[in-house]
Amino acid sequence: MDIAELRIALLKVADAEKAPQMAAYMKGHFDYLGCSAGDRRVASKAILKAAKTLDPDTLLDQVEALWSEPEREFHYVGMDAIRAGAKHLRVDDLPRVRALIEKTPWWDTVDSLAIHTVGTMVTNHPELDYVMDDWVESDDIWIARTAILHQLMYKERTDTNRLFTYCEMRMDHPDFFMRKAIGWALRHYARTDGDAVRSFVAKNEDALSGLSKREALKHLSGG
């Protein structure tokens, strides 16, 4: 399925009346066809199935082409496709993934790329830990957010030193999305080690933002 065929398939399941609502939810940053997530995934089933076995160069070429389309649904298909093939990506592919994060960035694509693509790449290539150490210091909030969130699904495999260090490094950042990312990362890790998160929050009580603290303690007793 090429992009022209995908457009036809998406238009068949699109509800044009929903498109303005979807755009408004994303603060008007993107145009939409009006496809629900479920319908979008059915329409792009062939692309997502093929993505699981594509070589990295072909996969990234396809995802970059999808990202060049004006409507956000195409970016979501690219996001799903690269997630499906993430286990095949190589160390040298990370700059191309970073370019996807930087192009039309917003939480709806950045978070998936962080957790399901970059997170998978770092698991498979531990030497990328040191790249995350650089990313967390980036002036680009979406790159820094990616570094903070890339371990979100690691559970017992979480490098707690990196998690807490990253949070400490960026906890004075004024941006909502940075503060939310810190709280979200801590909240997820609290499912694995709630005492460690409580201790971290207590230690940094005066430095963490209220948003980060509320998110971190959201599902902990007394939080």
PyMOL commands that set and color helices and strands:
alter all, ss='L'
color gray80, all
select helices_A, chain A and resi 3-13+19-25+37-43+45-51+56-67+72-84+86-88+91-102+107-124+126-135+141-149+155-157+160-170+176-190+194-203+210-216
alter helices_A, ss='H'
color red, helices_A
deselect
rebuild
show_as cartoon
